């Protein structure tokens, strides 16, 4: 469910009413998931003046941190796959020579 709620934040600003309508869930259920995402620092909300509602939006900072973290692991795995590729090519060359 959190992923479904999360995916609806492609729109920059959403109220809980819009989220509830799009997901076809009850407001308390959506609020619970929004609270979890807010507590984890993934989303933030802004109280709208002259209205009794909050507008929710994604926070970019956690995603920047994720990109940096993933880049480090991508580099490690790319290096390992390159080594594996060289090893397999060497095996093929050796098999071709022995035939």
C-alpha positions in Angstrom: 0.0 0.0 0.0 2.8 2.5 0.8 4.2 2.1 -2.7 0.7 2.9 -4.2 0.5 6.0 -2.0 4.0 6.9 -2.8 3.5 6.6 -6.6 0.7 9.2 -6.4 3.2 11.8 -5.5 4.3 12.2 -9.1 2.0 15.2 -8.9 3.8 17.8 -7.0 1.0 18.6 -4.5 -1.8 16.3 -3.4 -4.4 16.6 -0.7 -5.5 13.5 1.3 -8.9 13.8 -0.5 -7.3 13.4 -3.9 -5.1 10.5 -2.7 -8.2 8.7 -1.2 -10.1 9.1 -4.4 -7.3 7.9 -6.6 -6.5 4.9 -4.5 -10.1 4.0 -3.6 -9.3 3.6 0.1 -10.8 5.0 3.2 -9.3 8.2 4.6 -8.0 6.6 7.9 -6.1 4.0 5.9 -4.5 6.6 3.6 -3.7 8.8 6.6 -1.9 6.0 8.3 0.4 5.4 5.3 1.0 9.1 4.9 2.0 9.3 8.5 4.5 6.5 8.0 5.9 8.2 4.9 6.1 11.5 6.8 7.8 10.0 9.8 10.4 8.3 7.5 11.1 11.7 6.0 10.0 10.8 2.5 7.1 13.3 2.3 6.3 16.6 3.9 3.0 18.5 4.3 2.1 22.1 4.2 -1.0 23.5 5.9 -3.1 25.5 3.5 -4.1 28.9 4.7 -7.9 29.5 4.9 -8.6 25.8 4.7 -8.6 22.9 7.1 -6.4 20.7 5.0 -2.8 19.7 4.3 -1.0 19.4 1.0 1.5 16.5 0.7 4.6 16.4 -1.4 7.7 14.4 -1.8 10.9 15.6 -0.3 13.8 15.4 -2.8 16.6 15.0 -0.2 16.1 11.3 0.7 16.1 10.4 -3.0 19.3 12.3 -3.6 20.9 10.2 -0.8 19.5 7.0 -2.4 20.9 7.9 -5.8 24.4 8.4 -4.2 24.1 5.1 -2.3 22.9 3.2 -5.4 25.7 4.7 -7.5 28.4 3.2 -5.2 26.8 -0.2 -5.4 26.3 0.1 -9.2 30.0 0.8 -9.6 30.9 -2.2 -7.4 28.6 -4.6 -9.4 29.7 -3.3 -12.7 33.3 -4.0 -11.8 32.3 -7.5 -10.7 30.4 -8.2 -13.9 33.3 -6.9 -16.0 35.6 -9.4 -14.2 33.1 -12.2 -14.7 32.9 -11.3 -18.4 36.7 -11.4 -18.8 36.8 -14.7 -17.0 34.1 -16.3 -19.2 35.8 -15.0 -22.3 39.1 -16.6 -21.2 37.3 -19.8 -20.6 35.8 -19.8 -24.1 39.3 -19.0 -25.6 40.8 -21.9 -23.6 38.0 -24.3 -24.7 38.5 -23.2 -28.4 42.2 -23.9 -28.2 41.7 -27.4 -26.7 39.3 -28.5 -29.4 
